[in-house]
Amino acid sequence: MNTEQISGKWKQMKGAAKQQWGKLTDDDLEVIAGKKDALAGKLQERYGMAKEEAHKRAEEWLKSHNFDTPVGQQHEQTHKEHASGKR
């Protein structure tokens, strides 16, 4: 999945994230951009969740939407694949 596909998928998912966690602002969702740690941090901040609970919920939600690899890792993997000739 390339960076444009990741970005496009996150744009589609923002609505679902807003439904799931109504306290997240549009700015929060822009910062999160599909990153599990960023989502967990915002869940802690907005809902007062413990760190472990926030990370668990973020991971579960992202996996349920087939978006369980953070954007940075996906970009890094894509770069490695291109460098090695894989696709």
C-alpha positions as CSV (number, residue, x, y, z in Angstrom):
1,M,0.0,0.0,0.0
2,N,1.5,3.3,-1.0
3,T,1.3,6.6,0.9
4,E,-1.5,7.9,-1.2
5,Q,-3.6,4.8,-0.6
6,I,-2.9,5.0,3.1
7,S,-3.9,8.6,3.2
8,G,-7.0,7.9,1.2
9,K,-8.0,5.0,3.4
10,W,-7.6,7.2,6.5
11,K,-9.8,9.9,5.0
12,Q,-12.5,7.3,4.5
13,M,-12.0,6.0,8.1
14,K,-12.2,9.3,9.8
15,G,-16.0,9.2,9.7
16,A,-16.0,5.8,11.4
17,A,-13.6,7.1,14.0
18,K,-15.8,10.1,14.6
19,Q,-18.8,7.7,15.1
20,Q,-16.9,5.5,17.5
21,W,-15.3,8.3,19.5
22,G,-17.3,11.4,19.2
23,K,-15.1,13.4,21.5
24,L,-12.2,13.3,18.9
25,T,-12.1,16.5,17.0
26,D,-11.3,16.9,13.3
27,D,-7.9,18.3,14.3
28,D,-7.3,15.1,16.5
29,L,-8.2,13.0,13.5
30,E,-5.8,14.9,11.3
31,V,-3.0,14.3,13.8
32,I,-3.9,10.6,14.3
33,A,-3.8,9.8,10.5
34,G,-4.0,6.1,11.2
35,K,-1.2,5.9,13.7
36,K,-2.0,3.6,16.6
37,D,0.1,5.5,19.2
38,A,-1.5,8.8,18.2
39,L,-5.0,7.4,18.4
40,A,-4.2,5.9,21.8
41,G,-2.8,9.2,23.1
42,K,-5.9,11.0,22.0
43,L,-8.2,8.4,23.6
44,Q,-6.3,8.8,26.8
45,E,-6.6,12.6,26.6
46,R,-10.2,12.9,25.5
47,Y,-11.7,9.9,27.5
48,G,-9.4,9.6,30.5
49,M,-8.4,6.0,29.6
50,A,-5.5,4.3,31.1
51,K,-2.5,3.9,28.7
52,E,-2.9,0.2,28.4
53,E,-6.7,0.4,27.8
54,A,-6.3,3.2,25.2
55,H,-3.6,1.2,23.3
56,K,-5.8,-2.0,23.4
57,R,-8.8,-0.1,22.0
58,A,-6.8,1.7,19.4
59,E,-5.3,-1.5,18.1
60,E,-8.6,-3.4,18.1
61,W,-10.3,-0.6,16.2
62,L,-7.6,-0.2,13.6
63,K,-7.5,-3.9,13.1
64,S,-11.2,-4.1,12.7
65,H,-10.9,-1.6,9.9
66,N,-7.9,-3.5,8.3
67,F,-5.6,-0.6,9.2
68,D,-3.4,-2.1,11.8
69,T,0.0,-1.1,10.6
70,P,1.0,2.5,11.4
71,V,1.4,4.8,8.4
72,G,5.1,5.2,9.1
73,Q,5.7,1.5,9.1
74,Q,3.7,1.0,5.9
75,H,5.7,3.7,4.2
76,E,9.0,2.2,5.4
77,Q,8.0,-1.3,4.3
78,T,7.0,0.1,0.8
79,H,10.3,1.8,0.6
80,K,12.2,-1.4,1.5
81,E,10.2,-3.3,-1.1
82,H,11.0,-0.8,-3.8
83,A,14.7,-0.9,-2.8
84,S,14.9,-4.7,-3.0
85,G,12.9,-4.9,-6.2
86,K,9.8,-6.5,-4.5
87,R,6.3,-5.1,-5.0
